[in-house]
Amino acid sequence: MHDPVAVRMRGIAKTYRLHGSLGDQLIDVLGLEHLGIRTRHPSKEFSALRDISLDIPAGERIGIIGRNGAGKTTLLKLICGNFAPSRGSIQVNGTVQALMNMGLGFHPEYTGRENVEAALLYNGLDRGEYLKAVEQIIEFCELGEFLDQPFKTYSLGMQARLMFAAATAVKPDILIVDEILGAGDAYFVAKSKRRIQTLINSGCTLLLVSHSMEQILEMCSRVVWLDQGKIRMQGEAFLVVKAYEEFVHGSVDGTSTPGRWNGENGSAGLQEADARKLSGAVSPIGGNGGQHPPHLQQPAFRPNGDPIDLPDVSFAAGREYRFEASGGISR
């Protein structure tokens, strides 16, 4: 029976050992301390992920957000199988295709065409499928004569186009995209979104990491917010993005504290019901006495072409910029 869950995590933790020098790291990796060779500086431990339990349904569009160092890339590398967790269990059902580090897996001295051909050889395609995939990649990336130039001469945008085309030419069960869409121009981003939508419609599971909240809202139905290696909030895309943006902007301008959204009961953090409750408790503009930071307004759009119902705004309200919504006012 087909498992409805693409990725299942239970109690995942990942701890890195930090060393004072490369020599100390080599001694630790090779276990030379047992031979009496000591490191110059004691190692330290850093917990990149702590107690992550998460189910990602097959065919879902999941956005992963958080500040730099929150553990997003570590989480994706565990799903890819690049390394094992320090504690806990992870089950991945299906093939994984990852677009993470720019240029990763592509040889800088090979031409774009040679890199594409090498990448497709690992997918076990027969000759007909292989030739068709090569043709589709060449057509999608639109590199023209640059396709036969060394990969190292490409700009970041050109590299992103070629890598994205190669990764999505063969439909994976799980597609991971980590910030790579931000390297392209508006034309490439729009074209890539259409390709991703086609993959999603065919049953592919999408995991998207991005610092662009507009991109997250447009392409994802649910969002997981990571903070300091833990899941701080997960749920409907807009509610999580709304809480995250208020947290980030409030921390910068001093209107809120970093602990505002922490779960008091030691659980995984703020959930959807809590977000809705907090969102409805905020006063209109000018009526909060400066005690509560303003909540972001619920926008009059929905991602992925869902039907919308635009509210009527009176002329007077428009003149005064008082666009209030059930979730609070717009920043």
BALOLUM-146491 format. One record per residue (C-alpha): residue number from 1; residue in three letters; x, y, z. Coordinates in Angstrom, 1 decimal, padded with zeros to 4 digits. Example, Ala and Ser with C-alpha at 12.3 -4.5 7.8 and 13.67 -1.06 7.14 Angstrom:
2
VEXTOR   num   residuo        X        Y        Z
VEXTOR     1       ALA    012.3   -004.5    007.8
VEXTOR     2       SER    013.7   -001.1    007.1
This chain:
331
VEXTOR   num   residuo        X        Y        Z
VEXTOR     1       MET    000.0    000.0    000.0
VEXTOR     2       HIS    001.3    003.5   -000.9
VEXTOR     3       ASP    002.5    005.4    002.2
VEXTOR     4       PRO    000.6    008.8    002.3
VEXTOR     5       VAL    003.6    010.3    004.1
VEXTOR     6       ALA    006.6    011.3    002.0
VEXTOR     7       VAL    008.9    012.1    005.0
VEXTOR     8       ARG    008.4    011.0    008.6
VEXTOR     9       MET    010.7    012.3    011.4
VEXTOR    10       ARG    010.6    011.3    015.0
VEXTOR    11       GLY    012.7    013.0    017.7
VEXTOR    12       ILE    015.4    014.1    015.3
VEXTOR    13       ALA    018.5    015.8    016.6
VEXTOR    14       LYS    021.7    016.7    014.9
VEXTOR    15       THR    024.8    017.7    016.8
VEXTOR    16       TYR    028.1    018.9    015.3
VEXTOR    17       ARG    031.5    018.9    017.0
VEXTOR    18       LEU    033.4    022.1    016.5
VEXTOR    19       HIS    037.2    022.1    016.6
VEXTOR    20       GLY    039.7    024.8    017.0
VEXTOR    21       SER    041.7    023.9    013.9
VEXTOR    22       LEU    041.7    021.5    010.9
VEXTOR    23       GLY    044.4    019.5    012.6
VEXTOR    24       ASP    042.2    019.0    015.7
VEXTOR    25       GLN    039.3    017.9    013.4
VEXTOR    26       LEU    041.5    015.4    011.6
VEXTOR    27       ILE    042.7    013.9    014.9
VEXTOR    28       ASP    039.1    013.5    016.1
VEXTOR    29       VAL    037.8    012.0    012.8
VEXTOR    30       LEU    040.6    009.5    012.6
VEXTOR    31       GLY    040.3    008.6    016.2
VEXTOR    32       LEU    044.0    009.3    016.8
VEXTOR    33       GLU    043.4    010.2    020.4
VEXTOR    34       HIS    043.4    006.5    021.2
VEXTOR    35       LEU    047.0    006.5    019.9
VEXTOR    36       GLY    048.0    009.2    022.4
VEXTOR    37       ILE    047.8    012.1    019.9
VEXTOR    38       ARG    045.9    014.9    021.6
VEXTOR    39       THR    044.1    017.9    020.1
VEXTOR    40       ARG    045.4    021.4    021.0
VEXTOR    41       HIS    042.0    022.7    021.9
VEXTOR    42       PRO    039.0    020.9    023.4
VEXTOR    43       SER    036.1    020.4    020.9
VEXTOR    44       LYS    032.7    022.0    021.5
VEXTOR    45       GLU    029.3    020.7    020.5
VEXTOR    46       PHE    026.7    022.6    018.5
VEXTOR    47       SER    023.0    021.4    018.3
VEXTOR    48       ALA    021.8    022.3    014.8
VEXTOR    49       LEU    018.5    020.5    015.3
VEXTOR    50       ARG    016.7    019.5    018.5
VEXTOR    51       ASP    013.8    017.2    018.9
VEXTOR    52       ILE    012.2    017.5    015.5
VEXTOR    53       SER    009.1    015.4    014.9
VEXTOR    54       LEU    007.4    016.1    011.6
VEXTOR    55       ASP    005.2    014.3    009.0
VEXTOR    56       ILE    005.3    015.7    005.4
VEXTOR    57       PRO    002.3    014.2    003.4
VEXTOR    58       ALA    003.0    013.0   -000.1
VEXTOR    59       GLY    002.1    015.6   -002.8
VEXTOR    60       GLU    002.2    018.5   -000.2
VEXTOR    61       ARG    003.8    021.9   -000.8
VEXTOR    62       ILE    005.8    022.7    002.3
VEXTOR    63       GLY    007.7    025.9    002.9
VEXTOR    64       ILE    010.6    026.0    005.4
VEXTOR    65       ILE    011.4    029.4    006.9
VEXTOR    66       GLY    013.6    030.8    009.6
VEXTOR    67       ARG    016.5    033.1    010.2
VEXTOR    68       ASN    020.1    032.1    009.1
VEXTOR    69       GLY    021.4    029.3    011.3
VEXTOR    70       ALA    018.0    028.1    012.3
VEXTOR    71       GLY    018.7    024.6    011.0
VEXTOR    72       LYS    016.9    024.7    007.6
VEXTOR    73       THR    019.7    023.4    005.5
VEXTOR    74       THR    020.7    020.7    008.0
VEXTOR    75       LEU    017.1    019.4    008.0
VEXTOR    76       LEU    017.2    019.2    004.2
VEXTOR    77       LYS    020.5    017.4    004.2
VEXTOR    78       LEU    019.1    014.8    006.6
VEXTOR    79       ILE    016.2    014.2    004.2
VEXTOR    80       CYS    018.6    013.9    001.3
VEXTOR    81       GLY    020.6    011.3    003.2
VEXTOR    82       ASN    023.8    013.3    003.1
VEXTOR    83       PHE    024.4    012.3    006.7
VEXTOR    84       ALA    022.6    010.5    009.6
VEXTOR    85       PRO    020.9    012.2    012.6
VEXTOR    86       SER    022.6    012.2    015.9
VEXTOR    87       ARG    019.4    010.9    017.5
VEXTOR    88       GLY    016.0    009.9    016.3
VEXTOR    89       SER    014.6    008.3    013.2
VEXTOR    90       ILE    013.8    009.5    009.7
VEXTOR    91       GLN    012.0    007.7    007.0
VEXTOR    92       VAL    011.9    009.0    003.4
VEXTOR    93       ASN    009.6    007.3    000.9
VEXTOR    94       GLY    010.6    007.9   -002.7
VEXTOR    95       THR    013.4    009.4   -004.7
VEXTOR    96       VAL    014.8    012.8   -003.7
VEXTOR    97       GLN    016.1    015.5   -006.1
VEXTOR    98       ALA    017.7    018.5   -004.3
VEXTOR    99       LEU    018.7    021.9   -005.6
VEXTOR   100       MET    020.7    023.3   -002.7
VEXTOR   101       ASN    024.3    024.7   -003.2
VEXTOR   102       MET    025.0    026.5   -006.4
VEXTOR   103       GLY    027.1    024.4   -008.7
VEXTOR   104       LEU    027.0    021.3   -006.4
VEXTOR   105       GLY    027.5    018.2   -008.4
VEXTOR   106       PHE    028.4    020.0   -011.6
VEXTOR   107       HIS    032.1    019.9   -012.7
VEXTOR   108       PRO    033.4    023.4   -013.2
VEXTOR   109       GLU    035.7    022.4   -016.1
VEXTOR   110       TYR    033.0    020.5   -018.0
VEXTOR   111       THR    030.7    022.3   -020.4
VEXTOR   112       GLY    027.0    022.8   -019.6
VEXTOR   113       ARG    026.1    020.0   -022.1
VEXTOR   114       GLU    028.6    017.6   -020.6
VEXTOR   115       ASN    027.4    018.3   -017.1
VEXTOR   116       VAL    023.8    017.6   -018.2
VEXTOR   117       GLU    024.7    014.4   -019.8
VEXTOR   118       ALA    026.6    013.3   -016.7
VEXTOR   119       ALA    023.8    014.2   -014.4
VEXTOR   120       LEU    021.2    012.2   -016.4
VEXTOR   121       LEU    023.4    009.1   -016.5
VEXTOR   122       TYR    022.7    008.5   -012.8
VEXTOR   123       ASN    018.9    008.3   -013.4
VEXTOR   124       GLY    018.9    004.9   -015.1
VEXTOR   125       LEU    017.1    006.2   -018.3
VEXTOR   126       ASP    017.0    004.2   -021.5
VEXTOR   127       ARG    018.4    005.8   -024.6
VEXTOR   128       GLY    015.0    007.2   -025.8
VEXTOR   129       GLU    014.2    008.8   -022.4
VEXTOR   130       TYR    017.8    010.0   -022.1
VEXTOR   131       LEU    017.7    011.9   -025.5
VEXTOR   132       LYS    014.3    013.3   -024.7
VEXTOR   133       ALA    015.4    014.6   -021.3
VEXTOR   134       VAL    018.6    016.2   -022.8
VEXTOR   135       GLU    016.4    018.0   -025.4
VEXTOR   136       GLN    014.0    019.2   -022.8
VEXTOR   137       ILE    016.8    020.6   -020.6
VEXTOR   138       ILE    018.4    022.4   -023.5
VEXTOR   139       GLU    015.1    023.9   -024.5
VEXTOR   140       PHE    014.2    025.0   -020.9
VEXTOR   141       CYS    017.5    026.6   -019.9
VEXTOR   142       GLU    017.8    028.7   -023.1
VEXTOR   143       LEU    021.6    029.0   -022.8
VEXTOR   144       GLY    022.2    028.9   -026.6
VEXTOR   145       GLU    025.9    028.8   -027.5
VEXTOR   146       PHE    026.9    029.1   -023.9
VEXTOR   147       LEU    025.8    025.5   -023.4
VEXTOR   148       ASP    029.1    024.3   -024.8
VEXTOR   149       GLN    031.2    026.6   -022.7
VEXTOR   150       PRO    032.8    025.5   -019.3
VEXTOR   151       PHE    030.4    025.6   -016.4
VEXTOR   152       LYS    032.8    027.8   -014.4
VEXTOR   153       THR    032.3    030.7   -016.8
VEXTOR   154       TYR    028.6    030.8   -016.2
VEXTOR   155       SER    027.0    033.6   -014.1
VEXTOR   156       LEU    025.0    032.5   -011.0
VEXTOR   157       GLY    021.8    033.0   -012.9
VEXTOR   158       MET    023.0    030.8   -015.8
VEXTOR   159       GLN    024.2    028.1   -013.4
VEXTOR   160       ALA    020.8    028.2   -011.6
VEXTOR   161       ARG    018.9    027.8   -014.9
VEXTOR   162       LEU    021.0    024.7   -016.0
VEXTOR   163       MET    020.9    023.0   -012.5
VEXTOR   164       PHE    017.1    023.6   -012.2
VEXTOR   165       ALA    016.5    022.2   -015.7
VEXTOR   166       ALA    018.6    019.1   -015.1
VEXTOR   167       ALA    017.0    018.4   -011.7
VEXTOR   168       THR    013.4    018.7   -012.9
VEXTOR   169       ALA    013.8    016.9   -016.3
VEXTOR   170       VAL    013.1    013.6   -014.5
VEXTOR   171       LYS    010.2    013.7   -012.1
VEXTOR   172       PRO    011.3    013.0   -008.5
VEXTOR   173       ASP    009.0    011.9   -005.7
VEXTOR   174       ILE    010.4    014.7   -003.5
VEXTOR   175       LEU    011.8    018.0   -004.9
VEXTOR   176       ILE    013.9    020.1   -002.5
VEXTOR   177       VAL    014.7    023.7   -003.5
VEXTOR   178       ASP    016.9    025.8   -001.2
VEXTOR   179       GLU    017.1    029.5   -002.3
VEXTOR   180       ILE    018.3    028.6   -005.8
VEXTOR   181       LEU    015.3    030.4   -007.4
VEXTOR   182       GLY    016.6    033.6   -006.0
VEXTOR   183       ALA    019.6    033.5   -008.3
VEXTOR   184       GLY    017.5    033.9   -011.5
VEXTOR   185       ASP    015.8    036.8   -013.1
VEXTOR   186       ALA    012.1    037.4   -013.1
VEXTOR   187       TYR    011.7    035.5   -016.4
VEXTOR   188       PHE    013.5    032.4   -015.1
VEXTOR   189       VAL    011.7    032.5   -011.8
VEXTOR   190       ALA    008.3    032.6   -013.5
VEXTOR   191       LYS    009.3    029.8   -015.8
VEXTOR   192       SER    010.6    027.7   -012.9
VEXTOR   193       LYS    007.4    028.2   -011.0
VEXTOR   194       ARG    005.4    026.8   -013.9
VEXTOR   195       ARG    007.7    023.8   -014.0
VEXTOR   196       ILE    007.3    023.2   -010.3
VEXTOR   197       GLN    003.6    023.5   -010.5
VEXTOR   198       THR    003.6    020.8   -013.2
VEXTOR   199       LEU    005.6    018.5   -011.0
VEXTOR   200       ILE    003.3    019.2   -008.1
VEXTOR   201       ASN    000.2    018.4   -010.2
VEXTOR   202       SER    001.8    015.0   -011.0
VEXTOR   203       GLY    002.1    014.1   -007.3
VEXTOR   204       CYS    005.6    015.4   -006.5
VEXTOR   205       THR    006.2    016.6   -002.9
VEXTOR   206       LEU    007.9    020.1   -002.7
VEXTOR   207       LEU    010.1    021.3    000.1
VEXTOR   208       LEU    011.0    025.0   -000.5
VEXTOR   209       VAL    013.4    027.0    001.6
VEXTOR   210       SER    013.3    030.7    000.9
VEXTOR   211       HIS    013.8    034.1    002.6
VEXTOR   212       SER    011.2    035.5    000.2
VEXTOR   213       MET    007.9    035.3    002.0
VEXTOR   214       GLU    006.1    036.3   -001.3
VEXTOR   215       GLN    007.6    033.2   -002.9
VEXTOR   216       ILE    006.6    031.0    000.1
VEXTOR   217       LEU    003.0    032.3    000.0
VEXTOR   218       GLU    002.7    031.8   -003.7
VEXTOR   219       MET    004.1    028.3   -003.9
VEXTOR   220       CYS    003.4    026.6   -000.6
VEXTOR   221       SER    000.2    025.5    001.1
VEXTOR   222       ARG    001.8    024.9    004.6
VEXTOR   223       VAL    004.9    026.3    006.3
VEXTOR   224       VAL    007.3    025.1    009.0
VEXTOR   225       TRP    009.1    027.8    010.9
VEXTOR   226       LEU    012.4    026.7    012.4
VEXTOR   227       ASP    014.1    028.7    015.1
VEXTOR   228       GLN    017.3    027.7    016.9
VEXTOR   229       GLY    017.0    024.1    015.8
VEXTOR   230       LYS    013.4    023.6    016.9
VEXTOR   231       ILE    010.0    023.9    015.2
VEXTOR   232       ARG    008.6    027.1    016.5
VEXTOR   233       MET    005.4    027.0    014.5
VEXTOR   234       GLN    003.8    025.0    011.6
VEXTOR   235       GLY    000.5    025.2    009.9
VEXTOR   236       GLU   -001.4    027.2    007.2
VEXTOR   237       ALA    001.1    029.2    005.1
VEXTOR   238       PHE   -000.3    032.7    005.7
VEXTOR   239       LEU   -000.6    032.3    009.4
VEXTOR   240       VAL    002.9    031.1    009.9
VEXTOR   241       VAL    004.4    033.7    007.6
VEXTOR   242       LYS    002.4    036.4    009.4
VEXTOR   243       ALA    003.7    035.3    012.8
VEXTOR   244       TYR    007.3    035.0    011.4
VEXTOR   245       GLU    007.3    038.5    009.8
VEXTOR   246       GLU    005.9    040.1    012.9
VEXTOR   247       PHE    008.5    038.4    015.0
VEXTOR   248       VAL    011.4    039.5    012.7
VEXTOR   249       HIS    010.2    043.1    012.3
VEXTOR   250       GLY    009.4    043.4    015.9
VEXTOR   251       SER    012.8    042.2    017.0
VEXTOR   252       VAL    014.5    044.7    014.7
VEXTOR   253       ASP    012.5    047.8    015.7
VEXTOR   254       GLY    012.1    046.9    019.4
VEXTOR   255       THR    008.4    046.5    019.5
VEXTOR   256       SER    008.5    042.9    020.4
VEXTOR   257       THR    011.0    040.4    022.0
VEXTOR   258       PRO    012.4    037.3    020.5
VEXTOR   259       GLY    010.5    035.2    023.0
VEXTOR   260       ARG    007.1    036.5    022.0
VEXTOR   261       TRP    006.0    033.5    020.0
VEXTOR   262       ASN    007.5    030.8    022.2
VEXTOR   263       GLY    005.2    028.1    023.5
VEXTOR   264       GLU    004.9    028.4    027.3
VEXTOR   265       ASN    004.3    024.7    027.8
VEXTOR   266       GLY    007.6    023.6    026.3
VEXTOR   267       SER    005.9    022.2    023.2
VEXTOR   268       ALA    006.9    022.7    019.6
VEXTOR   269       GLY    005.8    026.3    019.7
VEXTOR   270       LEU    002.9    028.3    018.4
VEXTOR   271       GLN    000.2    026.4    016.5
VEXTOR   272       GLU   -002.5    027.5    014.1
VEXTOR   273       ALA   -005.2    027.9    016.8
VEXTOR   274       ASP   -002.9    030.0    018.9
VEXTOR   275       ALA   -002.1    032.2    016.0
VEXTOR   276       ARG   -005.8    032.8    015.1
VEXTOR   277       LYS   -006.5    033.6    018.8
VEXTOR   278       LEU   -003.7    036.1    019.1
VEXTOR   279       SER   -004.5    037.7    015.7
VEXTOR   280       GLY   -008.0    038.5    016.7
VEXTOR   281       ALA   -007.0    040.1    020.0
VEXTOR   282       VAL   -005.2    043.1    018.5
VEXTOR   283       SER   -006.7    046.6    018.7
VEXTOR   284       PRO   -007.0    048.9    015.6
VEXTOR   285       ILE   -004.4    051.5    014.7
VEXTOR   286       GLY   -004.0    054.1    017.4
VEXTOR   287       GLY   -006.0    052.1    019.9
VEXTOR   288       ASN   -003.3    049.9    021.4
VEXTOR   289       GLY   -001.4    052.6    023.3
VEXTOR   290       GLY    001.8    051.2    022.0
VEXTOR   291       GLN    001.5    048.1    024.2
VEXTOR   292       HIS    001.2    045.6    021.4
VEXTOR   293       PRO    003.0    045.6    018.0
VEXTOR   294       PRO    000.6    045.8    015.0
VEXTOR   295       HIS   -000.2    042.5    013.3
VEXTOR   296       LEU    000.2    042.1    009.6
VEXTOR   297       GLN   -003.0    042.4    007.6
VEXTOR   298       GLN   -004.4    039.3    005.9
VEXTOR   299       PRO   -003.9    040.1    002.2
VEXTOR   300       ALA   -006.7    040.0   -000.3
VEXTOR   301       PHE   -005.1    037.1   -002.3
VEXTOR   302       ARG   -004.6    033.4   -002.1
VEXTOR   303       PRO   -001.7    031.5   -003.6
VEXTOR   304       ASN   -002.0    029.1   -006.6
VEXTOR   305       GLY   -005.1    030.6   -008.1
VEXTOR   306       ASP   -007.6    030.0   -005.2
VEXTOR   307       PRO   -010.9    031.9   -005.5
VEXTOR   308       ILE   -010.8    035.3   -003.7
VEXTOR   309       ASP   -013.4    037.6   -002.3
VEXTOR   310       LEU   -012.2    041.2   -002.3
VEXTOR   311       PRO   -013.7    043.3    000.6
VEXTOR   312       ASP   -015.2    046.7   -000.2
VEXTOR   313       VAL   -013.2    049.6    001.2
VEXTOR   314       SER   -015.0    053.0    001.6
VEXTOR   315       PHE   -013.4    056.1    000.1
VEXTOR   316       ALA   -013.0    057.6    003.6
VEXTOR   317       ALA   -011.2    054.5    004.9
VEXTOR   318       GLY   -009.0    054.6    001.9
VEXTOR   319       ARG   -008.1    058.2    002.5
VEXTOR   320       GLU   -007.2    057.4    006.2
VEXTOR   321       TYR   -005.3    054.2    005.3
VEXTOR   322       ARG   -007.4    052.3    007.8
VEXTOR   323       PHE   -007.5    048.9    006.1
VEXTOR   324       GLU   -008.4    046.6    008.9
VEXTOR   325       ALA   -008.8    042.8    008.8
VEXTOR   326       SER   -009.7    040.1    011.2
VEXTOR   327       GLY   -006.0    039.3    011.6
VEXTOR   328       GLY   -005.1    042.9    012.6
VEXTOR   329       ILE   -003.8    045.9    010.7
VEXTOR   330       SER   -001.2    046.1    008.0
VEXTOR   331       ARG    002.3    047.1    008.9
